[in-house]
Amino acid sequence: MADVLARLHTGPPIVADGGMGALLGGAAAGLRCPEEANLRAPESVVAVHASYIRAGAELIETNTFGANRRKLAAKLLEDDFEAINSAGVRLAREARDVSGRDVMIAGAIGPLGELEVFDPRERGPLYAEQAQVLEGRGVDLLMLETFFDVDDLVVAVEAVRAVSSLPLVALLTFDDEAEAAGGLDAAAAADRLAQLDVVAIGTNHGAGPHAALTALGRMGGAGLPLAVLPNIGLATIVGGRVVFPHSTPEYFADFAAQAVALGARIVGGCCGTTPAQIEAIRSALDEERSPRASFEERTLPIAAASVPAERETGLARALRSGEWVVSVELDPPKGGTNDSMIEVARALRDSGAVGFVDVNDNPMARARMNALMASIAIQREAGIEAIPHVTPRDTTVMGLEGVLLGAHAEGVRNILAVTGDPPHVGDYPGSRGVYEVDSIGLVQLLARLNEGIDYVGKAIDRPTSFHVGVAVNPSADDVELELERYHRKVAAGAQFAMTQALFDLEGLESFLGRLGGASPIPVLAGVWPLRSHAMALRLHNEVPGISVPAFVLDALERAGADAPAVGLELARELVADLRGRVAGIYVIPPFKQPEAALDLLLR
């Protein structure tokens, strides 16, 4: 420990090793993760460590970055948790012994995962458990690295410190603007980390040397020794393989010189770096090389853009003023043309009875035109405001933000955040939904965009003005769960709600009663004029979330051939009863006959 602490404050900076995962990728066929090589290809792990030592590394990290119990369990390796971590230390020590050099061994500990939110009480023990094994097997220090979230890193440091007295190095990952997740600036992150019981702070992974130096330049004011171990650059995927750019050793030598000039006491590499880059760092430090040019952040001035006043959507205005809102639900086309959809939207607008159209997003998990793109076309060509349904089923959070921002720029501002029908019920039975967030997370994402930040807290050019709606099912089988989720949706930022299809008032009134008599946000009730007894039976028995009352089923059965007229009359009676109880309705028209919704609305 004394040697580690002494070197951090006196003498030349410490040269660390480089990336492990890419170099171990071909060590054994079918490795489920790089850490499995500790058991299945130990000679390859030793060889990689030895190559870094020969290149001049004085600090090598154990091959245990992703070897916490949770990540190993995801690869069906949970039972090998202790064996993998123990072997990781043993193999690093073996490489040191074989080299005959005085090399420090750092136990590598990475984060538990991305995007998910863990209770600190669940996270801490996982970090502590891994630290105990690594310390017990003889590492000299512990490296907590590649953490994107400073709160998570704080949890890890405190958990590890509770079970270990070894020196801790805490490393965050920043983007090329020197921001971590949540938009936290590197300087602010350094100040927070400096309050912890760590011996050094810094950055690793990331977009490459330049981004690392940008962050490093802002962390020096915290007063702790700095460490920097960047990726070689931005990776790409070619033929299913991760490929890194050809960053020359000379480039890395200059990076090392700049890093030392900024106060770095540990300099190494991360993903994509090889012994060639580490040898270049070693040479630059031995030669006490000066940077070719002093490191400076250069940013071009950005002209201040005029920010237009937030435009209230027609739906928001109507709900605010208490107007009776009427929308008709449309399914986007299955093909690449939207002529018929536009024609129907125009007919609905021209009727004078419909103010809005809400647009399904791949209903029944069958591929159709994207609801946001369809809504752009409807608003532009038909001149009626749309309410596209958006589900987190089909794309990542980043993808959702991209299409939402594009739709916003084209004037689509009303959004209904829905879970979406699961892929296996539709045309893609082998497909799995993405679902990085659920519908509540999607509401949070939209609310953050309205605040001018993205999902992870980074600033966008200017705040959006989405009018955010959510789905609610007053007739849900588990009403308590539905109430709990509804409260969470409202708390997340929902501004209006649209119910599952209703066929009577009983479920709605009971649900509103549990809410104290009224919904905290305006509600549009779904009305579906049923056209046959067979359709009603199918909906009641086969479609999740829909319950058709017995009196409706009986009436349609008695009606026989007159069922369409009876179903229409029942729907008209329901609409009349809904006035005064909800803010409006949306009509679910007969399949492939969207204009038939006007039969309900026009007498």
Salt bridges, closest charged atoms under 4 A:
GLU36 OE2 - ARG32 NH2 2.88
GLU36 OE2 - ARG40 NH1 3.80
GLU58 OE1 - ARG7 NH1 2.83
GLU58 OE2 - ARG282 NH1 3.01
GLU78 OE2 - ARG69 NH1 4.00
GLU82 OE2 - ARG137 NH2 2.80
GLU116 OE2 - ARG70 NH2 3.08
ASP119 OD2 - ARG121 NH2 2.69
GLU129 OE2 - ARG69 NH2 2.66
ASP140 OD2 - ARG96 NH1 3.30
ASP151 OD1 - ARG192 NH1 2.48
ASP152 OD1 - ARG123 NH1 3.14
ASP175 OD2 - LYS458 NZ 2.42
ASP185 OD1 - ARG218 NH1 2.95
ASP197 OD2 - ARG161 NE 3.04
GLU250 OE2 - ARG289 NH2 2.37
GLU250 OE2 - ARG292 NH2 2.68
ASP286 OD1 - ARG282 NH2 3.12
GLU296 OE1 - ARG298 NH2 3.38
GLU297 OE1 - ARG218 NH2 2.51
GLU312 OE2 - ARG320 NE 2.84
GLU323 OE2 - ARG317 NH1 2.59
ASP350 OD1 - ARG349 NH2 2.75
ASP358 OD2 - HIS389 NE2 3.30
ASP394 OD1 - ARG393 NE 2.73
GLU410 OE1 - ARG380 NH2 2.36
ASP427 OD1 - ARG366 NE 3.35
ASP438 OD2 - ARG485 NH1 3.65
GLU480 OE2 - ARG514 NH1 2.28
GLU484 OE2 - ARG488 NH1 3.67
GLU509 OE2 - ARG581 NE 2.77
GLU542 OE1 - ARG538 NE 3.81
GLU569 OE1 - ARG572 NH1 3.74
GLU569 OE1 - ARG603 NH2 3.86
